């Protein structure tokens, strides 16, 4: 976690994933491929300049006690789209950046960046995205998941609370 020049928080997480960038790219840009790991329902595929709408998943609504009729959507826009290497977009006030670099003949070094404002949410954001990326990697590599992303986030939050300034 670092601070940007304008005082925002910048969370950076990296993963070595044993599949090539050409396999990872559609998993982060195609709405139907986001289902099952991404923490929101996305209205459309990511594409240059696309306008996006993010909404809660049914699981999130149930977990947070939010009814199906409550509008919890947020708007976003694709700011950078350079397949299969760079994706940047807004989700409300946040900025997300995904960078995919080749890592050996069949691997990807994935770097995920979340830029946000609320310092009180830093440990939660870090532990949540860590858990989401655990799920993403498992889904992408075909590993079984016998845990809840909510439980995984709770396991990690204490570690991040100590590590995040």
N, C-alpha and C positions, 0 to 999 in steps of 0.2 A: 504494500500500500504506500503510495506516494501522494504528494499534493501537486496539482497542476499550477502553472503560473498565475492563473486567475483564482486560486484558492479552493478549487474543487478537489475531491478525492479521486484517486485513480487506482483501482484494483487491477492487478495483472496476475493472471494464472496461466501456467504453461503445462502442456501435456505432450508426452511422446506417445503417439498412437500407431499401432502396427498395421496401418493401412495407408495407401498413397493419398495425396491431396485430392486427386480426381474422385476418390470414393468419399472423402470427408466433405467436399464442397457441396454436393447435393443434399447431404444430411443437415447442413446449416442454412440452405437457401430455398429448399422446396417445402412448402407448407405441409404437405402430406407426410414428408419425412421427419418434420419437427414433432409430429404427434408421438407421444410415448416417451419423450425426454425433455423437450423444451418447456419452460415453466409458464407457458401461455399458449392460447389458441391464436394463431396468426391468420389474418384475413386473406392473404395472397402470397404467392411466391415472391421472394426477394428478387429484384431486378433493378437496373439503373434508374434512379429517380422515383421508384415506386412509393406510393403512399401506403402506409401500413396501419392496421388496427390490431391491437393486442387485447385479448379478453382472458378472463380466468378460465381455467379448465374446470370440469365438473368436480374433480378431486379437490382442487383448491377451494372451490366454493363450499364443499362439504366440510373440509378441514377447518376453514375459517368461519363457518356458520353464516355464509352469505347466500341469500336466496337467489333463485334463477332469474328473477325479474329485476334485480338490482344491477344497474349499469356500472360496471367496474372497468370499462374499456379505457384504453389510452391510445393516442395517435402516435405515429412515427413516420419516418421517411428515410429511404435509403440515400446515404450521402456518398458512398464509394462502393463500387461493385467492379472488381477486377478478377474475373474467374480464372483459375481456381485458387487465387491467392489472398485477396483482400476483400473484406466486407465490413462496411461501417454503416450504422444506422442509429436513429434516435428512437427511444421508447419513452414517450413523455419528455421529461427533462434530462433523462440519462442518455449517454452516448455509449454504444457498444461497438467494439472493434474486434474482428476475428482475422487473424493472420495465419496462413497455412504455408509452412516451409517444408520442402522435401527433407526427410530424415532417413538417409540410407536409401536402398533401392525400392523398398515397399513400405516406408513409414512416413509419418507426418509429425512435425513439431507444430502443435497448435498453440497459439498465444491468444488468449481472450482478455480484453480490457473492458472494464465498466467504469465510466466516469460519472460520478454522482455528487450530490451536495451534502446530504445529511450525515454528519460525523457520528451521530448516535446509532446509526444503522450499520456502521462499518463492519463490525464482527459478524452481524447477521448476514450482510451481503456476501462477505467472503465465505462464510461457512455454507450458505445457500448455493452459491455458484460452484463451490468445490463439490458439493453433493450432486448438483445437476450435471457437472462434467464427469463425475463418477458414473452416473447413469448413462450419459451420452456415450462414453467409451464402452461400457458394457453392451449397450444396444448395437453400437457400430461394429463391434468385434464378435457379436453373437454369444456373449456370455450370459448365463442365467442370472437374474436378479431376484434374490430372495429377501430383499430388504426394502424398506420404505425410504424415499428421499427425505421425508420429514424426520425420520429417526436418524438417518445419516447426518443431516444438518444439525440436529440436536447434539449428536456425538462430537461434532467438530467445533461447535460454537465456543466452548470453553477454551480450546486451543487458540482460536482466532481472537478471543477477547483478551488473552494475554499477549498476543503478538501484534495486534493492530494498535497503532498509536492513538 
